[in-house]
């Protein structure tokens, strides 16, 4: 287990993570915020005041954290597979308590961005059905058990078999993740929908800035509502998403500053006429980044298993990258 911070800039903390599992050629890693959240919940359950956490007892909170890991992993695994099948890239996915922070990059275009938002809710609905139907059949309480109130955990106040409590906590956690992820904030599912809308209305070049700005404002509104209504979970989500949006805006502005400083004084300022050229350059940059990630994965496989284990597709990836780099040097 090792911490990684591949980015050299101050915003590189978005990559601080530890390895979790490898599935279908995709490496899943756990962001430090996930581990910090789990530690905080357990500390509050063990030493905090009564009612400090929605669930009572360390055992229930451990079950809830394990359920959160499973729910998030299933949702993001489904998203990564769909995005990769649609022409995007998903080689190394970094998970936080509400999904993926980075590593799942859809193909260019608003339709691909919208497609990337769908697998999360779809996977959640499947999980809710898989867990909820047995609970409903076993208890006969469909409203309170199979579809629990995400703000109320009082069902656990009465004794139940351990397996039933574990399933209920998993269902309760799944409902919370499903609903919170629909909020129109980056990097949640709702934020991906906002990104797709921004791409269609403003273009791919301006979409990240529009989405991050909207998310920052919406997070502020959500935070105020959460404080007034005393919803600590929603307040935490608002703070986390506001921080993510602020980092995105910081990076975009830093990139603009570098571009402006490198621009010759004699060159006239850009206007809307060259937006298509900028979008084309952005698509090329995205494609090149995806190619670099694919090459890194192939080189890692060579180091681990040897060149003889490469598939035809992996050999073709190396050949394309080598040919492109030769062309760049000419």
QUIZITA-V319615 format. One record per residue. N is the residue number from 1. RES is the residue in one letter. PHI is phi in degrees with one decimal (* if undefined). BURIAL is 1 if it has 16 or more other C-alpha atoms within 10 Angstrom, else 0. Layout:
# QUIZITA-V319615
N:RES:PHI:BURIAL
N:RES:PHI:BURIAL
This chain:
# QUIZITA-V319615
1:X:*:0
2:X:-146.1:0
3:X:-77.2:0
4:X:-129.3:0
5:X:-140.6:0
6:X:-70.4:0
7:X:-84.2:0
8:X:-84.9:0
9:X:-85.5:0
10:X:-60.9:0
11:X:-81.9:0
12:X:-66.6:0
13:X:-62.8:1
14:X:-64.9:1
15:X:-104.0:1
16:X:-66.3:1
17:X:-161.0:1
18:X:-125.8:1
19:X:-66.7:1
20:X:-116.7:0
21:X:-160.2:0
22:X:-117.6:0
23:X:-142.4:0
24:X:52.9:0
25:X:78.3:0
26:X:-108.9:1
27:X:-91.5:1
28:X:-105.1:1
29:X:-125.1:1
30:X:-104.6:1
31:X:-70.3:1
32:X:-63.4:1
33:X:-65.8:1
34:X:-65.6:1
35:X:-66.9:0
36:X:-65.3:0
37:X:-62.2:0
38:X:-61.7:1
39:X:-64.1:0
40:X:-64.4:0
41:X:-62.7:1
42:X:-67.8:1
43:X:-65.3:0
44:X:-65.8:1
45:X:-66.8:1
46:X:-83.9:1
47:X:-122.8:0
48:X:-78.5:0
49:X:-70.2:0
50:X:-57.6:0
51:X:84.1:0
52:X:-66.5:0
53:X:-126.1:1
54:X:-60.5:1
55:X:-101.2:1
56:X:-97.6:1
57:X:92.0:0
58:X:-67.2:1
59:X:-60.0:0
60:X:-64.0:1
61:X:-71.1:1
62:X:-62.4:1
63:X:-61.3:1
64:X:-64.9:1
65:X:-66.6:1
66:X:-62.1:1
67:X:-63.5:1
68:X:-62.9:1
69:X:-57.8:1
70:X:-65.5:0
71:X:-61.3:1
72:X:-64.6:1
73:X:-63.6:1
74:X:-64.4:1
75:X:-60.5:1
76:X:-76.3:1
77:X:-64.5:1
78:X:-62.5:1
79:X:-64.0:1
80:X:-62.1:1
81:X:-66.1:1
82:X:-67.0:1
83:X:-62.7:1
84:X:-65.2:1
85:X:-66.5:0
86:X:-89.4:0
87:X:102.5:0
88:X:-87.7:1
89:X:-127.9:1
90:X:-159.0:1
91:X:-99.6:1
92:X:-140.2:1
93:X:-107.7:1
94:X:-105.1:1
95:X:-97.9:1
96:X:-126.1:1
97:X:-61.5:1
98:X:-123.5:1
99:X:146.5:1
100:X:-113.0:1
101:X:-84.6:1
102:X:-164.4:1
103:X:108.2:1
104:X:-111.6:1
105:X:-116.5:1
106:X:-65.9:1
107:X:-65.0:1
108:X:-59.2:1
109:X:114.3:0
110:X:-66.2:1
111:X:-64.4:0
112:X:-66.8:1
113:X:-65.1:1
114:X:-68.3:1
115:X:-61.8:1
116:X:-66.4:1
117:X:-82.6:1
118:X:-76.6:1
119:X:-61.7:1
120:X:-60.1:1
121:X:-59.6:1
122:X:-63.2:0
123:X:-63.9:1
124:X:-62.1:1
125:X:-62.5:1
126:X:-64.3:0
127:X:-61.9:1
128:X:-63.4:1
129:X:-70.4:0
130:X:-62.3:0
131:X:-88.2:1
132:X:-72.0:1
133:X:-62.6:0
134:X:-60.4:0
135:X:-63.7:1
136:X:-63.4:1
137:X:-67.9:0
138:X:-75.6:0
139:X:-106.8:0
140:X:75.1:0
141:X:-107.1:0
142:X:-74.0:0
143:X:-69.9:0
144:X:-92.8:1
145:X:-112.1:1
146:X:-66.4:1
147:X:-127.7:1
148:X:-71.8:1
149:X:-70.2:0
150:X:-66.8:0
151:X:-102.0:0
152:X:-135.0:0
153:X:-112.5:1
154:X:-68.7:0
155:X:-59.1:0
156:X:-76.2:0
157:X:-69.3:0
158:X:-96.5:0
159:X:-68.4:0
160:X:-144.1:0
161:X:-58.2:0
162:X:-59.6:0
163:X:-64.9:0
164:X:-70.5:1
165:X:-64.9:1
166:X:-63.6:1
167:X:-65.1:1
168:X:-64.8:1
169:X:-63.8:1
170:X:-62.9:1
171:X:-66.0:1
172:X:-61.6:1
173:X:-65.5:1
174:X:-62.7:1
175:X:-64.3:1
176:X:-61.0:1
177:X:-62.2:1
178:X:-58.4:1
179:X:-72.3:0
180:X:-64.5:1
181:X:-66.1:1
182:X:-79.5:1
183:X:-61.4:1
184:X:-78.9:1
185:X:-128.6:1
186:X:-78.2:1
187:X:-99.3:1
188:X:-81.1:1
189:X:-59.1:1
190:X:-61.1:1
191:X:-65.4:1
192:X:-66.0:1
193:X:-65.2:1
194:X:-59.9:1
195:X:-60.8:1
196:X:-62.5:1
197:X:-64.8:1
198:X:-65.1:1
199:X:-62.0:1
200:X:-70.9:0
201:X:-91.5:0
202:X:-117.7:0
203:X:95.2:1
204:X:-68.2:1
205:X:-68.9:1
206:X:-89.1:1
207:X:-58.2:1
208:X:-59.5:1
209:X:-68.8:1
210:X:-63.3:1
211:X:-64.8:1
212:X:-64.8:1
213:X:-64.9:1
214:X:-59.8:1
215:X:-64.0:1
216:X:-64.3:1
217:X:-66.8:0
218:X:-63.6:1
219:X:-64.4:1
220:X:-63.1:1
221:X:-63.7:0
222:X:-62.2:1
223:X:-62.6:1
224:X:-64.1:0
225:X:-60.8:0
226:X:-64.3:1
227:X:-68.6:0
228:X:-66.9:0
229:X:-89.0:0
230:X:58.4:0
231:X:-114.2:0
232:X:-62.0:0
233:X:-64.3:0
234:X:-64.2:1
235:X:-63.4:1
236:X:-63.0:0
237:X:-62.6:1
238:X:-61.6:1
239:X:-64.9:1
240:X:-64.3:1
241:X:-69.8:1
242:X:-63.4:1
243:X:-62.9:1
244:X:-63.1:1
245:X:-64.0:1
246:X:-63.6:1
247:X:-64.6:1
248:X:-60.4:1
249:X:-64.1:1
250:X:-61.1:0
251:X:-67.0:1
252:X:-64.1:0
253:X:-67.8:0
254:X:-63.5:0
255:X:-65.2:0
256:X:-62.2:0
257:X:-62.6:0
258:X:-64.4:0
259:X:-65.0:0
260:X:-67.2:0
261:X:-66.4:0
262:X:-88.2:0
263:X:-83.3:0
264:X:-61.2:0
265:X:-64.1:0
266:X:-75.3:0
267:X:-79.5:0
268:X:-67.6:0
269:X:-64.0:0
270:X:-73.9:0
271:X:-132.0:0
272:X:-69.7:0
273:X:-68.0:0
274:X:-102.1:0
275:X:-63.0:1
276:X:-61.0:0
277:X:-64.7:0
278:X:-66.0:1
279:X:-65.5:1
280:X:-63.2:0
281:X:-63.7:0
282:X:-67.5:0
283:X:-64.4:1
284:X:-64.0:0
285:X:-64.1:0
286:X:-63.3:1
287:X:-64.8:1
288:X:-66.5:0
289:X:-63.6:0
290:X:-64.7:1
291:X:-64.1:1
292:X:-62.4:0
293:X:-65.4:1
294:X:-65.2:1
295:X:-64.7:1
296:X:-59.3:0
297:X:-65.2:1
298:X:-67.1:1
299:X:-64.3:1
300:X:-65.2:0
301:X:-66.5:0
302:X:-61.5:0
303:X:-66.3:0
304:X:-88.0:0
305:X:-120.7:0
306:X:99.4:0
307:X:-67.3:0
308:X:-66.0:0
309:X:-89.8:0
310:X:-71.7:0
311:X:-83.9:0
312:X:-61.5:0
313:X:-65.1:0
314:X:-68.3:1
315:X:-64.8:0
316:X:-65.7:0
317:X:-60.3:1
318:X:-64.1:1
319:X:-64.7:0
320:X:-63.2:0
321:X:-64.7:1
322:X:-64.5:0
323:X:-64.3:0
324:X:-64.8:0
325:X:-67.3:0
326:X:-63.9:0
327:X:-65.8:0
328:X:-65.6:0
329:X:-82.2:0
330:X:-78.5:0
